[in-house]
Amino acid sequence: MLIARVIGDITATQKHASHEGAKILLVQPLDLDGSNRGTPVVALDSVNAGIGNLVLLVQDGFAAMSALNRMQSPIDSAVIGVIDHVELDKPAAADEQPAPVPAIKRSRKRASNSG
């Protein structure tokens, strides 16, 4: 699993039949300091996440299919949770500082289930 931020909604008028009714998101994987980790990815949403939400992202096909209950469907990535809080362990040495945790910004309006 990865931490990611939802950065957009995707509308696809033509898609695989097993994706009908599923919301498609564009998500940016993050490092613990909040910086971007690689490039954004397309993921199906299983938790009604909205733009700006910090989320849990799986990039394993079986985990993604299982989370969406869409077995035998061509899915590589899925958003499987909305993160409310991240807490890191204290560092072992006094001179070490913990990595900053990404700020959680909640959008006032949740995105609708658009396919």
N, CA, C and O atoms as a printed pandas DataFrame, in Angstrom:
     atom_number atom_name residue_name chain_id  residue_number  x_coord  y_coord  z_coord
0              1         N          MET        A               1    0.840   -1.184    0.000
1              2        CA          MET        A               1    0.000    0.000    0.000
2              3         C          MET        A               1    0.881    1.241    0.000
3              4         O          MET        A               1    2.000    1.239    0.512
4              5         N          LEU        A               2    0.344    2.287   -0.585
5              6        CA          LEU        A               2    1.027    3.567   -0.648
6              7         C          LEU        A               2    0.114    4.659   -0.113
7              8         O          LEU        A               2   -1.109    4.524   -0.121
8              9         N          ILE        A               3    0.732    5.751    0.355
9             10        CA          ILE        A               3   -0.019    6.959    0.675
10            11         C          ILE        A               3   -0.037    7.788   -0.595
11            12         O          ILE        A               3    0.981    7.910   -1.277
12            13         N          ALA        A               4   -1.192    8.360   -0.915
13            14        CA          ALA        A               4   -1.322    9.174   -2.118
14            15         C          ALA        A               4   -2.311   10.303   -1.867
15            16         O          ALA        A               4   -3.064   10.280   -0.893
16            17         N          ARG        A               5   -2.300   11.278   -2.744
17            18        CA          ARG        A               5   -3.269   12.367   -2.680
18            19         C          ARG        A               5   -4.072   12.361   -3.980
19            20         O          ARG        A               5   -3.511   12.229   -5.068
20            21         N          VAL        A               6   -5.389   12.507   -3.853
21            22        CA          VAL        A               6   -6.250   12.576   -5.030
22            23         C          VAL        A               6   -6.052   13.950   -5.664
23            24         O          VAL        A               6   -6.245   14.979   -5.017
24            25         N          ILE        A               7   -5.662   13.951   -6.943
25            26        CA          ILE        A               7   -5.411   15.223   -7.622
26            27         C          ILE        A               7   -6.391   15.473   -8.765
27            28         O          ILE        A               7   -6.351   16.531   -9.392
28            29         N          GLY        A               8   -7.267   14.512   -9.043
29            30        CA          GLY        A               8   -8.237   14.742  -10.107
30            31         C          GLY        A               8   -9.227   13.610  -10.280
31            32         O          GLY        A               8   -9.014   12.491   -9.812
32            33         N          ASP        A               9  -10.313   13.928  -10.963
33            34        CA          ASP        A               9  -11.322   12.949  -11.377
34            35         C          ASP        A               9  -11.135   12.693  -12.864
35            36         O          ASP        A               9  -10.721   13.583  -13.607
36            37         N          ILE        A              10  -11.437   11.491  -13.288
37            38        CA          ILE        A              10  -11.348   11.157  -14.709
38            39         C          ILE        A              10  -12.709   10.674  -15.169
39            40         O          ILE        A              10  -13.347    9.859  -14.502
40            41         N          THR        A              11  -13.153   11.181  -16.312
41            42        CA          THR        A              11  -14.398   10.722  -16.919
42            43         C          THR        A              11  -14.040    9.950  -18.175
43            44         O          THR        A              11  -13.313   10.443  -19.038
44            45         N          ALA        A              12  -14.557    8.735  -18.267
45            46        CA          ALA        A              12  -14.323    7.902  -19.448
46            47         C          ALA        A              12  -15.679    7.462  -20.000
47            48         O          ALA        A              12  -16.407    6.708  -19.354
48            49         N          THR        A              13  -16.004    7.933  -21.179
49            50        CA          THR        A              13  -17.300    7.569  -21.751
50            51         C          THR        A              13  -17.278    6.164  -22.345
51            52         O          THR        A              13  -18.317    5.509  -22.430
52            53         N          GLN        A              14  -16.102    5.701  -22.753
53            54        CA          GLN        A              14  -15.942    4.343  -23.259
54            55         C          GLN        A              14  -14.958    3.633  -22.346
55            56         O          GLN        A              14  -13.825    4.084  -22.183
56            57         N          LYS        A              15  -15.386    2.520  -21.746
57            58        CA          LYS        A              15  -14.510    1.772  -20.853
58            59         C          LYS        A              15  -14.956    0.324  -20.792
59            60         O          LYS        A              15  -16.032   -0.032  -21.273
60            61         N          HIS        A              16  -14.121   -0.499  -20.199
61            62        CA          HIS        A              16  -14.430   -1.922  -20.038
62            63         C          HIS        A              16  -15.756   -2.060  -19.299
63            64         O          HIS        A              16  -16.033   -1.297  -18.374
64            65         N          ALA        A              17  -16.558   -3.008  -19.693
65            66        CA          ALA        A              17  -17.890   -3.191  -19.098
66            67         C          ALA        A              17  -17.839   -3.371  -17.580
67            68         O          ALA        A              17  -18.758   -2.947  -16.879
68            69         N          SER        A              18  -16.776   -3.995  -17.066
69            70        CA          SER        A              18  -16.688   -4.222  -15.622
70            71         C          SER        A              18  -16.423   -2.934  -14.843
71            72         O          SER        A              18  -16.510   -2.929  -13.615
72            73         N          HIS        A              19  -16.103   -1.848  -15.538
73            74        CA          HIS        A              19  -15.840   -0.571  -14.875
74            75         C          HIS        A              19  -17.053    0.348  -14.859
75            76         O          HIS        A              19  -16.982    1.455  -14.327
76            77         N          GLU        A              20  -18.166   -0.099  -15.437
77            78        CA          GLU        A              20  -19.380    0.716  -15.452
78            79         C          GLU        A              20  -19.784    1.071  -14.024
79            80         O          GLU        A              20  -19.834    0.207  -13.148
80            81         N          GLY        A              21  -20.070    2.344  -13.803
81            82        CA          GLY        A              21  -20.507    2.814  -12.488
82            83         C          GLY        A              21  -19.381    3.082  -11.510
83            84         O          GLY        A              21  -19.636    3.555  -10.402
84            85         N          ALA        A              22  -18.149    2.796  -11.884
85            86        CA          ALA        A              22  -17.009    3.012  -10.987
86            87         C          ALA        A              22  -16.456    4.418  -11.173
87            88         O          ALA        A              22  -16.367    4.918  -12.295
88            89         N          LYS        A              23  -16.084    5.055  -10.058
89            90        CA          LYS        A              23  -15.456    6.372  -10.126
90            91         C          LYS        A              23  -13.967    6.179  -10.369
91            92         O          LYS        A              23  -13.333    5.339   -9.731
92            93         N          ILE        A              24  -13.408    6.960  -11.295
93            94        CA          ILE        A              24  -11.998    6.863  -11.647
94            95         C          ILE        A              24  -11.295    8.121  -11.153
95            96         O          ILE        A              24  -11.752    9.238  -11.398
96            97         N          LEU        A              25  -10.171    7.925  -10.449
97            98        CA          LEU        A              25   -9.428    9.041   -9.871
98            99         C          LEU        A              25   -8.012    9.095  -10.419
99           100         O          LEU        A              25   -7.454    8.082  -10.839
100          101         N          LEU        A              26   -7.440   10.293  -10.410
101          102        CA          LEU        A              26   -6.026   10.477  -10.681
102          103         C          LEU        A              26   -5.377   10.761   -9.329
103          104         O          LEU        A              26   -5.737   11.730   -8.660
104          105         N          VAL        A              27   -4.427    9.929   -8.925
105          106        CA          VAL        A              27   -3.806   10.062   -7.605
106          107         C          VAL        A              27   -2.295   10.178   -7.734
107          108         O          VAL        A              27   -1.681    9.567   -8.609
108          109         N          GLN        A              28   -1.706   10.971   -6.846
109          110        CA          GLN        A              28   -0.262   11.183   -6.811
110          111         C          GLN        A              28    0.309   10.459   -5.598
111          112         O          GLN        A              28    0.063   10.886   -4.470
112          113         N          PRO        A              29    1.069    9.368   -5.792
113          114        CA          PRO        A              29    1.729    8.715   -4.652
114          115         C          PRO        A              29    2.674    9.705   -3.958
115          116         O          PRO        A              29    3.258   10.573   -4.607
116          117         N          LEU        A              30    2.819    9.566   -2.626
117          118        CA          LEU        A              30    3.621   10.482   -1.827
118          119         C          LEU        A              30    4.652    9.745   -0.991
119          120         O          LEU        A              30    4.448    8.595   -0.602
120          121         N          ASP        A              31    5.774   10.427   -0.717
121          122        CA          ASP        A              31    6.714    9.968    0.299
122          123         C          ASP        A              31    6.218   10.478    1.644
123          124         O          ASP        A              31    5.288   11.283    1.690
124          125         N          LEU        A              32    6.825   10.020    2.748
125          126        CA          LEU        A              32    6.380   10.437    4.076
126          127         C          LEU        A              32    6.575   11.924    4.340
127          128         O          LEU        A              32    5.912   12.488    5.210
128          129         N          ASP        A              33    7.472   12.562    3.602
129          130        CA          ASP        A              33    7.663   14.001    3.794
130          131         C          ASP        A              33    6.660   14.819    2.983
131          132         O          ASP        A              33    6.702   16.049    3.001
132          133         N          GLY        A              34    5.770   14.151    2.281
133          134        CA          GLY        A              34    4.743   14.830    1.499
134          135         C          GLY        A              34    5.145   15.130    0.078
135          136         O          GLY        A              34    4.334   15.648   -0.690
136          137         N          SER        A              35    6.386   14.816   -0.303
137          138        CA          SER        A              35    6.827   15.066   -1.674
138          139         C          SER        A              35    6.300   13.969   -2.604
139          140         O          SER        A              35    6.011   12.850   -2.179
140          141         N          ASN        A              36    6.187   14.324   -3.875
141          142        CA          ASN        A              36    5.697   13.373   -4.867
142          143         C          ASN        A              36    6.635   12.187   -4.988
143          144         O          ASN        A              36    7.856   12.334   -4.945
144          145         N          ARG        A              37    6.048   11.015   -5.140
145          146        CA          ARG        A              37    6.801    9.773   -5.320
146          147         C          ARG        A              37    6.423    9.214   -6.684
147          148         O          ARG        A              37    5.403    8.539   -6.827
148          149         N          GLY        A              38    7.243    9.496   -7.677
149          150        CA          GLY        A              38    6.938    9.017   -9.022
150          151         C          GLY        A              38    5.869    9.857   -9.692
151          152         O          GLY        A              38    5.634   11.010   -9.328
152          153         N          THR        A              39    5.231    9.256  -10.674
153          154        CA          THR        A              39    4.228    9.966  -11.462
154          155         C          THR        A              39    2.817    9.621  -10.978
155          156         O          THR        A              39    2.619    8.587  -10.341
156          157         N          PRO        A              40    1.841   10.474  -11.275
157          158        CA          PRO        A              40    0.458   10.170  -10.905
158          159         C          PRO        A              40   -0.026    8.895  -11.588
159          160         O          PRO        A              40    0.459    8.527  -12.658
160          161         N          VAL        A              41   -0.983    8.230  -10.958
161          162        CA          VAL        A              41   -1.557    7.008  -11.516
162          163         C          VAL        A              41   -3.077    7.106  -11.528
163          164         O          VAL        A              41   -3.671    7.880  -10.778
164          165         N          VAL        A              42   -3.683    6.318  -12.381
165          166        CA          VAL        A              42   -5.131    6.218  -12.473
166          167         C          VAL        A              42   -5.563    5.060  -11.578
167          168         O          VAL        A              42   -4.973    3.981  -11.627
168          169         N          ALA        A              43   -6.597    5.285  -10.759
169          170        CA          ALA        A              43   -7.072    4.247   -9.847
170          171         C          ALA        A              43   -8.592    4.292   -9.756
171          172         O          ALA        A              43   -9.194    5.364   -9.816
172          173         N          LEU        A              44   -9.202    3.128   -9.612
173          174        CA          LEU        A              44  -10.634    3.082   -9.343
174          175         C          LEU        A              44  -10.860    3.327   -7.857
175          176         O          LEU        A              44  -10.071    2.890   -7.018
176          177         N          ASP        A              45  -11.931    4.022   -7.542
177          178        CA          ASP        A              45  -12.228    4.428   -6.172
178          179         C          ASP        A              45  -13.204    3.461   -5.517
179          180         O          ASP        A              45  -14.249    3.147   -6.087
180          181         N          SER        A              46  -12.865    2.987   -4.317
181          182        CA          SER        A              46  -13.781    2.104   -3.579
182          183         C          SER        A              46  -14.340    2.769   -2.332
183          184         O          SER        A              46  -15.122    2.153   -1.608
184          185         N          VAL        A              47  -13.949    4.033   -2.061
185          186        CA          VAL        A              47  -14.341    4.674   -0.794
186          187         C          VAL        A              47  -14.927    6.075   -0.967
187          188         O          VAL        A              47  -15.083    6.794    0.019
188          189         N          ASN        A              48  -15.250    6.474   -2.180
189          190        CA          ASN        A              48  -15.811    7.797   -2.464
190          191         C          ASN        A              48  -14.883    8.919   -2.018
191          192         O          ASN        A              48  -15.328    9.871   -1.377
192          193         N          ALA        A              49  -13.610    8.817   -2.347
193          194        CA          ALA        A              49  -12.629    9.855   -2.022
194          195         C          ALA        A              49  -12.834   11.055   -2.940
195          196         O          ALA        A              49  -13.372   10.932   -4.040
196          197         N          GLY        A              50  -12.394   12.217   -2.466
197          198        CA          GLY        A              50  -12.525   13.432   -3.254
198          199         C          GLY        A              50  -11.180   14.081   -3.507
199          200         O          GLY        A              50  -10.174   13.714   -2.899
200          201         N          ILE        A              51  -11.171   15.037   -4.397
201          202        CA          ILE        A              51   -9.945   15.752   -4.732
202          203         C          ILE        A              51   -9.385   16.396   -3.467
203          204         O          ILE        A              51  -10.109   17.045   -2.713
204          205         N          GLY        A              52   -8.079   16.203   -3.249
205          206        CA          GLY        A              52   -7.407   16.737   -2.070
206          207         C          GLY        A              52   -7.295   15.749   -0.930
207          208         O          GLY        A              52   -6.488   15.951   -0.023
208          209         N          ASN        A              53   -8.087   14.678   -0.949
209          210        CA          ASN        A              53   -8.012   13.681    0.121
210          211         C          ASN        A              53   -6.689   12.933    0.084
211          212         O          ASN        A              53   -6.148   12.644   -0.983
212          213         N          LEU        A              54   -6.183   12.628    1.264
213          214        CA          LEU        A              54   -5.040   11.745    1.430
214          215         C          LEU        A              54   -5.624   10.340    1.503
215          216         O          LEU        A              54   -6.549   10.101    2.280
216          217         N          VAL        A              55   -5.101    9.401    0.704
217          218        CA          VAL        A              55   -5.735    8.089    0.581
218          219         C          VAL        A              55   -4.717    6.952    0.648
219          220         O          VAL        A              55   -3.511    7.161    0.511
220          221         N          LEU        A              56   -5.237    5.750    0.861
221          222        CA          LEU        A              56   -4.455    4.525    0.746
222          223         C          LEU        A              56   -4.647    3.996   -0.668
223          224         O          LEU        A              56   -5.771    3.887   -1.158
224          225         N          LEU        A              57   -3.545    3.673   -1.308
225          226        CA          LEU        A              57   -3.559    3.219   -2.691
226          227         C          LEU        A              57   -2.930    1.844   -2.776
227          228         O          LEU        A              57   -1.839    1.624   -2.249
228          229         N          VAL        A              58   -3.613    0.911   -3.438
229          230        CA          VAL        A              58   -2.993   -0.387   -3.741
230          231         C          VAL        A              58   -2.701   -0.423   -5.235
231          232         O          VAL        A              58   -3.475    0.080   -6.049
232          233         N          GLN        A              59   -1.567   -1.027   -5.577
233          234        CA          GLN        A              59   -1.187   -1.152   -6.974
234          235         C          GLN        A              59   -0.929   -2.604   -7.349
235          236         O          GLN        A              59   -0.092   -2.904   -8.200
236          237         N          ASP        A              60   -1.644   -3.472   -6.715
237          238        CA          ASP        A              60   -1.604   -4.901   -7.016
238          239         C          ASP        A              60   -2.962   -5.262   -7.604
239          240         O          ASP        A              60   -3.994   -4.970   -7.000
240          241         N          GLY        A              61   -2.972   -5.881   -8.753
241          242        CA          GLY        A              61   -4.218   -6.196   -9.433
242          243         C          GLY        A              61   -5.204   -6.981   -8.601
243          244         O          GLY        A              61   -6.390   -6.652   -8.583
244          245         N          PHE        A              62   -4.739   -8.027   -7.900
245          246        CA          PHE        A              62   -5.668   -8.840   -7.115
246          247         C          PHE        A              62   -6.250   -8.043   -5.956
247          248         O          PHE        A              62   -7.445   -8.135   -5.677
248          249         N          ALA        A              63   -5.408   -7.257   -5.274
249          250        CA          ALA        A              63   -5.902   -6.433   -4.164
250          251         C          ALA        A              63   -6.904   -5.408   -4.675
251          252         O          ALA        A              63   -7.928   -5.171   -4.034
252          253         N          ALA        A              64   -6.623   -4.803   -5.815
253          254        CA          ALA        A              64   -7.530   -3.801   -6.384
254          255         C          ALA        A              64   -8.867   -4.428   -6.774
255          256         O          ALA        A              64   -9.925   -3.878   -6.468
256          257         N          MET        A              65   -8.819   -5.570   -7.444
257          258        CA          MET        A              65  -10.065   -6.253   -7.831
258          259         C          MET        A              65  -10.873   -6.648   -6.604
259          260         O          MET        A              65  -12.095   -6.496   -6.587
260          261         N          SER        A              66  -10.200   -7.153   -5.581
261          262        CA          SER        A              66  -10.881   -7.591   -4.364
262          263         C          SER        A              66  -11.536   -6.423   -3.638
263          264         O          SER        A              66  -12.671   -6.538   -3.175
264          265         N          ALA        A              67  -10.831   -5.301   -3.534
265          266        CA          ALA        A              67  -11.357   -4.128   -2.833
266          267         C          ALA        A              67  -12.629   -3.605   -3.499
267          268         O          ALA        A              67  -13.534   -3.106   -2.830
268          269         N          LEU        A              68  -12.680   -3.725   -4.812
269          270        CA          LEU        A              68  -13.835   -3.225   -5.564
270          271         C          LEU        A              68  -14.871   -4.305   -5.837
271          272         O          LEU        A              68  -15.912   -4.036   -6.436
272          273         N          ASN        A              69  -14.589   -5.518   -5.399
273          274        CA          ASN        A              69  -15.464   -6.662   -5.641
274          275         C          ASN        A              69  -15.774   -6.802   -7.139
275          276         O          ASN        A              69  -16.916   -7.024   -7.542
276          277         N          ARG        A              70  -14.735   -6.666   -7.932
277          278        CA          ARG        A              70  -14.856   -6.779   -9.386
278          279         C          ARG        A              70  -13.826   -7.799   -9.878
279          280         O          ARG        A              70  -12.889   -7.461  -10.600
280          281         N          MET        A              71  -14.020   -9.033   -9.475
281          282        CA          MET        A              71  -13.067  -10.083   -9.824
282          283         C          MET        A              71  -13.035  -10.288  -11.338
283          284         O          MET        A              71  -14.039  -10.092  -12.024
284          285         N          GLN        A              72  -11.892  -10.678  -11.837
285          286        CA          GLN        A              72  -11.640  -10.883  -13.266
286          287         C          GLN        A              72  -11.802   -9.596  -14.068
287          288         O          GLN        A              72  -12.089   -9.632  -15.264
288          289         N          SER        A              73  -11.614   -8.452  -13.393
289          290        CA          SER        A              73  -11.707   -7.164  -14.058
290          291         C          SER        A              73  -10.302   -6.599  -14.260
291          292         O          SER        A              73   -9.453   -6.779  -13.386
292          293         N          PRO        A              74  -10.027   -5.932  -15.364
293          294        CA          PRO        A              74   -8.689   -5.388  -15.609
294          295         C          PRO        A              74   -8.433   -4.118  -14.790
295          296         O          PRO        A              74   -8.612   -3.002  -15.276
296          297         N          ILE        A              75   -8.008   -4.316  -13.537
297          298        CA          ILE        A              75   -7.739   -3.201  -12.630
298          299         C          ILE        A              75   -6.326   -3.367  -12.085
299          300         O          ILE        A              75   -5.967   -4.442  -11.604
300          301         N          ASP        A              76   -5.529   -2.314  -12.157
301          302        CA          ASP        A              76   -4.176   -2.328  -11.609
302          303         C          ASP        A              76   -4.084   -1.595  -10.278
303          304         O          ASP        A              76   -3.301   -1.984   -9.412
304          305         N          SER        A              77   -4.881   -0.529  -10.103
305          306        CA          SER        A              77   -4.770    0.311   -8.910
306          307         C          SER        A              77   -6.144    0.661   -8.380
307          308         O          SER        A              77   -7.094    0.839   -9.142
308          309         N          ALA        A              78   -6.240    0.758   -7.046
309          310        CA          ALA        A              78   -7.500    1.144   -6.421
310          311         C          ALA        A              78   -7.228    1.967   -5.171
311          312         O          ALA        A              78   -6.261    1.729   -4.448
312          313         N          VAL        A              79   -8.096    2.935   -4.933
313          314        CA          VAL        A              79   -8.084    3.692   -3.688
314          315         C          VAL        A              79   -8.951    2.902   -2.721
315          316         O          VAL        A              79  -10.129    2.661   -2.986
316          317         N          ILE        A              80   -8.354    2.494   -1.583
317          318        CA          ILE        A              80   -9.068    1.613   -0.661
318          319         C          ILE        A              80   -9.317    2.234    0.712
319          320         O          ILE        A              80   -9.881    1.578    1.587
320          321         N          GLY        A              81   -8.909    3.479    0.914
321          322        CA          GLY        A              81   -9.160    4.126    2.198
322          323         C          GLY        A              81   -8.845    5.602    2.133
323          324         O          GLY        A              81   -8.011    6.043    1.342
324          325         N          VAL        A              82   -9.536    6.373    2.990
325          326        CA          VAL        A              82   -9.242    7.796    3.161
326          327         C          VAL        A              82   -8.496    7.928    4.480
327          328         O          VAL        A              82   -8.975    7.460    5.512
328          329         N          ILE        A              83   -7.328    8.562    4.456
329          330        CA          ILE        A              83   -6.484    8.691    5.648
330          331         C          ILE        A              83   -6.916    9.915    6.440
331          332         O          ILE        A              83   -6.996   11.019    5.901
332          333         N          ASP        A              84   -7.195    9.713    7.723
333          334        CA          ASP        A              84   -7.575   10.812    8.604
334          335         C          ASP        A              84   -6.379   11.377    9.354
335          336         O          ASP        A              84   -6.315   12.579    9.615
336          337         N          HIS        A              85   -5.429   10.511    9.702
337          338        CA          HIS        A              85   -4.314   10.945   10.540
338          339         C          HIS        A              85   -3.122   10.027   10.309
339          340         O          HIS        A              85   -3.278    8.815   10.160
340          341         N          VAL        A              86   -1.933   10.613   10.281
341          342        CA          VAL        A              86   -0.699    9.837   10.183
342          343         C          VAL        A              86    0.166   10.215   11.368
343          344         O          VAL        A              86    0.397   11.398   11.619
344          345         N          GLU        A              87    0.644    9.226   12.097
345          346        CA          GLU        A              87    1.538    9.473   13.229
346          347         C          GLU        A              87    2.769    8.604   13.053
347          348         O          GLU        A              87    2.660    7.397   12.842
348          349         N          LEU        A              88    3.955    9.226   13.141
349          350        CA          LEU        A              88    5.207    8.502   12.989
350          351         C          LEU        A              88    5.837    8.268   14.349
351          352         O          LEU        A              88    5.658    9.069   15.267
352          353         N          ASP        A              89    6.576    7.171   14.484
353          354        CA          ASP        A              89    7.313    6.859   15.701
354          355         C          ASP        A              89    8.351    7.934   15.988
355          356         O          ASP        A              89    8.826    8.611   15.076
356          357         N          LYS        A              90    8.697    8.086   17.257
357          358        CA          LYS        A              90    9.764    9.021   17.622
358          359         C          LYS        A              90   11.085    8.479   17.094
359          360         O          LYS        A              90   11.273    7.264   17.025
360          361         N          PRO        A              91   12.014    9.381   16.714
361          362        CA          PRO        A              91   13.310    8.912   16.219
362          363         C          PRO        A              91   14.121    8.264   17.337
363          364         O          PRO        A              91   13.936    8.570   18.515
364          365         N          ALA        A              92   15.024    7.363   16.945
365          366        CA          ALA        A              92   15.851    6.649   17.926
366          367         C          ALA        A              92   16.864    7.577   18.585
367          368         O          ALA        A              92   17.069    7.504   19.797
368          369         N          ALA        A              93   17.498    8.444   17.808
369          370        CA          ALA        A              93   18.511    9.346   18.355
370          371         C          ALA        A              93   17.908   10.732   18.565
371          372         O          ALA        A              93   17.012   11.148   17.830
372          373         N          ALA        A              94   18.417   11.451   19.592
373          374        CA          ALA        A              94   17.869   12.760   19.933
374          375         C          ALA        A              94   18.086   13.780   18.823
375          376         O          ALA        A              94   17.293   14.710   18.682
376          377         N          ASP        A              95   19.153   13.623   18.029
377          378        CA          ASP        A              95   19.441   14.606   16.992
378          379         C          ASP        A              95   18.677   14.355   15.692
379          380         O          ASP        A              95   18.702   15.191   14.788
380          381         N          GLU        A              96   18.000   13.213   15.593
381          382        CA          GLU        A              96   17.208   12.913   14.399
382          383         C          GLU        A              96   15.828   13.537   14.529
383          384         O          GLU        A              96   15.236   13.546   15.608
384          385         N          GLN        A              97   15.334   14.049   13.436
385          386        CA          GLN        A              97   14.001   14.624   13.407
386          387         C          GLN        A              97   13.103   13.730   12.557
387          388         O          GLN        A              97   13.537   13.226   11.521
388          389         N          PRO        A              98   11.851   13.526   12.986
389          390        CA          PRO        A              98   10.945   12.717   12.158
390          391         C          PRO        A              98   10.612   13.446   10.869
391          392         O          PRO        A              98   10.624   14.675   10.807
392          393         N          ALA        A              99   10.320   12.675    9.859
393          394        CA          ALA        A              99    9.934   13.266    8.576
394          395         C          ALA        A              99    8.611   13.989    8.737
395          396         O          ALA        A              99    7.732   13.511    9.454
396          397         N          PRO        A             100    8.453   15.130    8.084
397          398        CA          PRO        A             100    7.171   15.832    8.156
398          399         C          PRO        A             100    6.068   14.967    7.558
399          400         O          PRO        A             100    6.293   14.240    6.591
400          401         N          VAL        A             101    4.899   15.051    8.130
401          402        CA          VAL        A             101    3.748   14.290    7.650
402          403         C          VAL        A             101    2.942   15.196    6.735
403          404         O          VAL        A             101    2.731   16.366    7.054
404          405         N          PRO        A             102    2.490   14.672    5.603
405          406        CA          PRO        A             102    1.713   15.510    4.691
406          407         C          PRO        A             102    0.489   16.082    5.388
407          408         O          PRO        A             102   -0.201   15.381    6.128
408          409         N          ALA        A             103    0.228   17.351    5.148
409          410        CA          ALA        A             103   -0.962   17.984    5.719
410          411         C          ALA        A             103   -2.194   17.366    5.074
411          412         O          ALA        A             103   -2.218   17.122    3.868
412          413         N          ILE        A             104   -3.200   17.119    5.872
413          414        CA          ILE        A             104   -4.437   16.556    5.360
414          415         C          ILE        A             104   -5.394   17.710    5.109
415          416         O          ILE        A             104   -5.792   18.422    6.031
416          417         N          LYS        A             105   -5.750   17.877    3.861
417          418        CA          LYS        A             105   -6.712   18.903    3.499
418          419         C          LYS        A             105   -7.971   18.209    3.046
419          420         O          LYS        A             105   -7.943   17.414    2.107
420          421         N          ARG        A             106   -9.047   18.494    3.687
421          422        CA          ARG        A             106  -10.320   17.884    3.313
422          423         C          ARG        A             106  -11.091   18.842    2.424
423          424         O          ARG        A             106  -11.252   20.020    2.742
424          425         N          SER        A             107  -11.556   18.325    1.326
425          426        CA          SER        A             107  -12.378   19.162    0.468
426          427         C          SER        A             107  -13.753   19.284    1.105
427          428         O          SER        A             107  -14.247   18.333    1.712
428          429         N          ARG        A             108  -14.361   20.428    0.971
429          430        CA          ARG        A             108  -15.669   20.641    1.572
430          431         C          ARG        A             108  -16.749   19.839    0.857
431          432         O          ARG        A             108  -17.740   19.430    1.463
432          433         N          LYS        A             109  -16.549   19.623   -0.422
433          434        CA          LYS        A             109  -17.541   18.904   -1.208
434          435         C          LYS        A             109  -16.928   17.606   -1.703
435          436         O          LYS        A             109  -15.887   17.625   -2.360
436          437         N          ARG        A             110  -17.545   16.504   -1.403
437          438        CA          ARG        A             110  -17.073   15.217   -1.901
438          439         C          ARG        A             110  -17.467   15.060   -3.348
439          440         O          ARG        A             110  -18.543   15.491   -3.764
440          441         N          ALA        A             111  -16.605   14.451   -4.100
441          442        CA          ALA        A             111  -16.865   14.241   -5.516
442          443         C          ALA        A             111  -18.016   13.259   -5.685
443          444         O          ALA        A             111  -18.196   12.362   -4.862
444          445         N          SER        A             112  -18.777   13.424   -6.726
445          446        CA          SER        A             112  -19.890   12.517   -6.988
446          447         C          SER        A             112  -19.380   11.263   -7.661
447          448         O          SER        A             112  -18.270   11.241   -8.191
448          449         N          ASN        A             113  -20.186   10.228   -7.640
449          450        CA          ASN        A             113  -19.831    8.981   -8.318
450          451         C          ASN        A             113  -20.065    9.138   -9.807
451          452         O          ASN        A             113  -21.144    8.837  -10.317
452          453         N          SER        A             114  -19.041    9.613  -10.495
453          454        CA          SER        A             114  -19.162    9.723  -11.950
454          455         C          SER        A             114  -18.341    8.632  -12.591
455          456         O          SER        A             114  -17.287    8.270  -12.067
456          457         N          GLY        A             115  -18.776    8.116  -13.672
457          458        CA          GLY        A             115  -18.108    7.004  -14.304
458          459         C          GLY        A             115  -17.356    7.446  -15.443
459          460         O          GLY        A             115  -16.715    6.636  -16.113
